Amino acid sequence: MLRSIIYGMLEKMPSPQGHPLEGEMLQGTLDLLILQTLVLGPAHGHTIAHVIEQRSEEVLQVEHGSLYPALHRLENRGWIASFWGTSENNRKARYYRLTAAGRKQLLEHTSRWDRLVRAVNRVLRPAEE
């Protein structure tokens, strides 16, 4: 079940020395972050990326080459819907909003994420015997 959430979407994470490190995210992580961001209300892609970066204290850098395919994938699944609006800069922009099906998926993804984190922590930090 958890095996289905692993795939090779790249993210850039700054190292303690400030140099970007290339790493692989778990499948569904970006989807989960997008869905969670849209709980706040409709947003366009740039805002979604900015919120994820800010909330992660700049640890997660969302590349447009990963963001927009994820947005299209989520829209094709019916988890988000899009509409055209005007951005803060008075430009035409596609906005995304969470659907009822997306809210359901967010709960399921969050539950799976929590189980995955607990499982990884059990391996990384085994109980003292």
C-alpha positions as CSV (number, residue, x, y, z in Angstrom):
1,M,0.0,0.0,0.0
2,L,2.7,2.5,1.0
3,R,4.9,1.2,-1.8
4,S,2.5,3.0,-4.3
5,I,3.6,6.4,-3.0
6,I,7.2,6.2,-4.1
7,Y,8.3,7.7,-7.4
8,G,11.1,9.9,-8.7
9,M,10.0,13.5,-8.5
10,L,13.0,15.7,-7.8
11,E,13.1,18.5,-5.3
12,K,15.9,20.8,-4.3
13,M,16.8,21.0,-0.6
14,P,19.4,23.4,0.8
15,S,22.1,21.7,2.7
16,P,23.3,23.0,6.1
17,Q,26.1,24.7,4.2
18,G,23.5,26.5,2.0
19,H,24.3,24.5,-1.2
20,P,21.3,23.0,-2.9
21,L,21.1,19.2,-2.7
22,E,19.3,17.1,-5.3
23,G,17.0,14.6,-3.7
24,E,14.0,12.5,-4.5
25,M,10.6,13.1,-3.0
26,L,8.2,10.3,-2.2
27,Q,5.3,9.9,-4.7
28,G,2.4,11.9,-3.6
29,T,4.3,14.3,-1.4
30,L,3.9,17.2,-3.8
31,D,0.3,16.2,-4.4
32,L,-0.3,16.2,-0.6
33,L,1.4,19.6,-0.2
34,I,-0.7,21.1,-3.1
35,L,-3.9,19.7,-1.7
36,Q,-3.1,21.1,1.8
37,T,-2.2,24.5,0.4
38,L,-5.5,24.7,-1.4
39,V,-7.4,24.1,1.9
40,L,-6.6,27.8,2.5
41,G,-8.6,28.7,-0.7
42,P,-8.1,29.0,-4.4
43,A,-4.6,29.9,-5.6
44,H,-2.6,30.1,-8.8
45,G,0.5,28.0,-9.4
46,H,3.0,30.7,-8.3
47,T,1.2,31.2,-5.1
48,I,1.0,27.5,-4.4
49,A,4.7,27.1,-4.8
50,H,5.4,30.2,-2.7
51,V,3.2,29.0,0.2
52,I,4.9,25.5,0.2
53,E,8.4,27.2,0.2
54,Q,7.4,29.6,3.0
55,R,5.8,27.0,5.2
56,S,8.8,24.7,4.8
57,E,11.1,27.6,5.8
58,E,12.6,27.4,2.3
59,V,13.6,23.8,2.7
60,L,11.3,22.7,-0.1
61,Q,11.8,24.4,-3.4
62,V,8.9,23.7,-5.8
63,E,10.1,23.7,-9.4
64,H,7.6,24.7,-12.1
65,G,8.6,21.6,-14.0
66,S,7.2,19.5,-11.2
67,L,4.4,21.8,-10.0
68,Y,2.4,22.2,-13.3
69,P,2.4,18.5,-14.2
70,A,1.2,17.7,-10.6
71,L,-1.6,20.3,-10.9
72,H,-2.7,18.8,-14.2
73,R,-2.6,15.3,-12.8
74,L,-4.6,16.4,-9.7
75,E,-7.1,18.1,-12.0
76,N,-7.4,15.1,-14.2
77,R,-8.2,13.0,-11.1
78,G,-10.9,15.4,-10.1
79,W,-9.2,16.4,-6.9
80,I,-8.8,20.0,-7.9
81,A,-10.6,22.2,-10.4
82,S,-9.3,25.3,-12.2
83,F,-10.7,28.5,-13.4
84,W,-9.3,31.7,-15.0
85,G,-8.9,34.8,-12.8
86,T,-6.8,37.9,-12.5
87,S,-3.6,37.8,-10.4
88,E,-2.3,40.3,-8.0
89,N,-0.4,41.8,-10.9
90,N,-3.5,42.3,-13.0
91,R,-2.5,39.3,-15.3
92,K,-4.7,36.5,-16.4
93,A,-3.9,33.4,-14.3
94,R,-5.3,29.9,-13.9
95,Y,-6.4,29.4,-10.3
96,Y,-6.9,26.0,-8.7
97,R,-9.4,25.1,-5.9
98,L,-9.8,21.9,-3.9
99,T,-12.8,19.8,-4.8
100,A,-14.8,17.5,-2.4
101,A,-13.0,14.5,-3.8
102,G,-9.7,16.4,-3.2
103,R,-10.6,16.9,0.4
104,K,-11.2,13.2,0.8
105,Q,-7.9,12.4,-0.9
106,L,-6.1,14.9,1.3
107,L,-7.4,13.0,4.4
108,E,-6.3,9.7,2.9
109,H,-2.9,11.0,1.8
110,T,-2.3,12.6,5.2
111,S,-3.1,9.3,6.9
112,R,-0.7,7.4,4.6
113,W,2.0,10.1,5.1
114,D,1.7,9.8,8.9
115,R,2.0,6.0,8.7
116,L,5.1,6.3,6.5
117,V,6.8,8.8,8.8
118,R,6.2,6.5,11.8
119,A,7.5,3.5,9.9
120,V,10.7,5.3,8.8
121,N,11.2,6.6,12.3
122,R,10.9,3.1,13.8
123,V,13.8,2.1,11.5
124,L,15.9,5.2,12.0
125,R,15.4,5.4,15.8
126,P,14.7,1.9,17.1
127,A,13.6,1.6,20.7
128,E,16.4,1.3,23.2
129,E,16.5,-2.3,24.5
